[in-house]
Amino acid sequence: MNSKDYIETEDFYGAHNYNPLDVVISKGQGVWLEDVDGKKYMDFLAAYSAVNQGHCHPRLVKVTNEQAARLTLTSRAFRNDQWPLLAKEMCELTGFDMILPMNSGAEAVETAIKAVRKWGYQIKGVEKDRAEIITCDGNFHGRTITIVTFSPEQQYKDGFGPLTPGFKMIAYGDADALEKAITPNTVAFMVEPIQGEGGVVVPPPNYLKNAKTICEKHNVLFVADEIQSGLGRTGKMFACDHENVKPDIVTVGKALSGGFYPVSAVLARKEIMNVFTPGDHGSTYGGNPLGSAIAREALKIIVEEKLCERATELGDYLMQQLQKINSPHVDFYRGKGLWIGIVLNKQSGGARRFCEALMKKGVLAKETHWNIIRLAPPLVITKAEIDWALERIEQVLMMP
């Protein structure tokens, strides 16, 4: 079968809930991908930051094979010998007291919502079923029924009602708006330190620090969604670290398994996590030995291969070089670390055509919204590989 055959088969049998670029990948190594027809591409999306460690990292291949041959799943009805070690290592690495494992990022966010609501009722003393959570315009936290309730994207909600009450939305980057929105029923403020799907939107300086201070003042939990921004992408283990902010709760996922297995988690203080008792919440696959073994190695790779430091150094270089491209289509560039949004102007004709042109030149990137090209290569990328990509990015940005 060639690419055309695979695309026709997928479109015939698969639900049409995505609009992918028409490239059919069959192999990957590091920052490089190869399609079924043998053409090679450089990955500048990294599966939405899930493969920060690079595709098919040899250490993760080895651990996956070894653990898969030994034990893959016990459910949480029984204990296993990998989850306790992941829990210990993750908490020691991040400085949190406790961790609750799940699978997808959306599951981690749902877990955090449950945690803050129950904390609000048991610890803060909010009246039953009156808890409120404040979120931000431009957010993306997933696509479950509850999560799309507080999405600003109308498409995510259309046809899926009735939606879940208990949320209010404020402007992103505006700490004063946060303070004004807080009521006695407010239990949490949930925020992305950098909005990924929003177009790599970086908030104003000290926004996170000011928001955390406001939350502490009003006894409101500060919840950071670091599913895309965390684990090295921005040049720090967590994007909140740039402002030395310690959230009350952090959600993580994606690069937690280096692209090998769905693994997510919620990190929190003991006081918060202890609101859960047996039967309150769970997952058959959460904390399974295969995913736990993979996540343990994925974290070690981030630390031992200094991926945070690489993201800072190479991200600064990429941004500097992009800003030298005087394209008539570009309004501005923004980002942090190896996470950059190219914001196009209204006359550009939209980001999709630029991503399709990049694909033809061997660079895979993906648009977000109508006018933003998102660049997020695996953190193992080299300067020479960035230069290779930049040459092609410039050619595309300078096209009519």
C-alpha positions, 0 to 999 in steps of 0.5 A, spaced: 500 500 500 502 507 498 500 513 502 494 514 497 491 507 499 492 508 506 489 515 506 483 512 502 482 506 507 482 511 513 477 516 511 473 510 509 473 506 515 475 512 521 471 517 524 472 524 521 474 527 527 481 530 525 483 533 519 491 531 519 496 533 513 496 527 508 502 524 510 502 517 512 508 515 517 511 508 518 518 510 521 521 514 526 528 516 529 530 522 533 527 528 530 526 524 523 520 521 520 519 516 514 513 515 510 510 509 507 513 511 500 520 512 503 520 520 504 523 523 510 521 529 514 523 532 520 518 533 525 517 540 528 510 538 532 513 532 536 506 529 537 504 535 541 510 535 545 509 527 547 516 525 544 520 531 547 525 525 548 525 524 540 522 518 536 523 511 538 529 513 543 533 507 544 533 507 552 525 507 551 525 501 546 529 497 551 525 498 557 519 497 553 521 491 550 523 488 557 517 490 561 512 488 556 516 481 556 515 481 564 509 484 566 504 489 563 498 490 567 495 488 574 489 493 574 489 497 581 486 491 584 493 488 586 500 492 587 506 492 582 513 493 582 514 499 578 508 504 580 511 505 587 518 507 584 515 512 579 511 515 584 517 516 589 521 518 583 516 523 580 515 526 587 522 527 589 524 530 582 518 535 582 518 536 590 510 534 590 508 530 596 503 525 592 501 523 585 495 520 582 496 516 575 492 516 569 493 515 562 491 521 558 491 528 559 484 529 559 483 524 565 489 528 569 485 534 568 478 531 570 482 528 576 484 535 578 477 537 577 475 532 582 480 533 587 479 541 587 471 540 588 472 535 594 477 539 597 473 545 597 467 541 600 471 538 605 477 542 607 475 549 605 467 548 607 464 550 600 456 549 600 455 542 597 454 542 589 456 550 589 464 549 588 466 554 582 473 553 578 476 559 574 479 558 567 482 562 562 479 564 555 484 561 550 484 555 554 485 547 551 485 542 557 482 536 553 475 534 550 471 531 555 464 533 556 466 537 563 472 540 560 469 542 553 464 546 558 469 551 559 472 551 552 472 558 548 471 554 542 464 553 540 465 547 536 467 543 542 461 544 545 456 544 539 451 538 539 454 535 546 450 539 551 447 539 557 454 541 559 457 541 566 456 547 571 461 550 576 466 554 571 467 561 569 472 564 564 476 570 565 481 573 560 488 570 560 494 574 563 490 578 567 491 577 574 486 583 576 480 579 572 482 573 577 481 577 583 475 580 581 472 573 579 473 570 586 467 568 590 466 564 597 465 558 592 471 559 588 475 552 589 481 553 584 484 557 578 486 552 573 491 555 568 496 553 562 502 557 564 503 557 556 497 556 552 499 551 547 493 550 543 491 557 543 498 558 539 503 558 544 501 564 548 506 566 553 503 571 559 505 577 561 511 577 566 510 575 573 502 573 571 503 566 574 506 569 580 501 574 581 496 569 580 499 564 585 499 570 590 491 572 589 490 564 590 493 564 596 490 570 599 483 567 598 484 560 599 483 558 592 488 552 589 492 554 583 492 548 578 497 548 573 496 544 566 503 542 564 501 537 560 504 540 554 508 545 557 512 541 562 517 536 562 522 540 558 519 543 553 520 551 555 527 550 558 525 548 565 522 542 568 515 546 568 513 552 565 511 555 572 519 554 574 520 560 570 517 565 575 519 560 581 511 558 582 509 552 586 502 550 584 498 547 589 496 541 583 500 540 577 497 535 571 502 532 567 502 527 561 504 527 553 512 527 554 511 523 561 512 516 557 516 519 551 511 517 546 511 510 548 504 509 552 499 513 554 501 516 561 499 522 565 498 524 572 496 529 577 501 532 582 499 535 589 500 536 596 498 531 601 492 535 604 489 535 597 490 528 595 488 525 601 481 527 599 481 521 595 479 515 599 478 508 596 473 507 590 472 515 589 476 515 583 481 510 579 483 507 572 484 500 570 490 502 566 493 508 571 499 506 574 500 499 570 507 496 570 508 497 563 507 505 563 510 506 569 517 503 567 516 507 561 515 513 565 521 512 569 526 512 564 522 517 560 524 522 566 531 519 567 532 521 559 530 528 560 534 529 566 540 525 564 540 528 557 539 535 559 533 536 555 531 542 559 538 546 558 537 544 550 530 547 550 533 553 552 539 554 548 536 551 542 530 555 543 533 561 543 537 560 537 531 558 533 527 564 535 533 569 533 534 566 526 526 566 525 526 573 527 531 574 521 526 572 516 522 578 513 516 575 511 510 579 508 506 574 511 508 574 519 505 578 524 510 576 529 513 570 533 512 568 540 514 562 545 519 560 550 524 554 549 523 550 543 516 552 543 514 557 538 508 560 534 509 563 528 503 568 528 501 570 521 497 576 518 490 576 516 493 577 508 497 571 509 491 566 507 491 562 513 497 557 516 494 551 513 497 552 506 504 554 509 504 547 513 502 543 507 508 547 503 513 545 509 511 538 508 512 538 501 519 540 503 520 535 508 518 539 515 512 537 519 509 542 523 501 543 524 497 549 524 493 551 530 487 556 529 487 559 523 493 563 523 498 560 527 504 555 525 506 551 531 513 549 532 515 544 537 521 539 535 523 533 539 528 536 544 534 532 542 534 536 535 541 539 534 543 546 531 545 543 524 538 540 524 535 546 526 539 550 520 536 545 515 529 546 517 530 554 518 532 554 510 526 550 508 521 554 513 524 561 510 523 559 503 516 557 505 514 564 509 517 568 503 512 564 498 507 569 495 
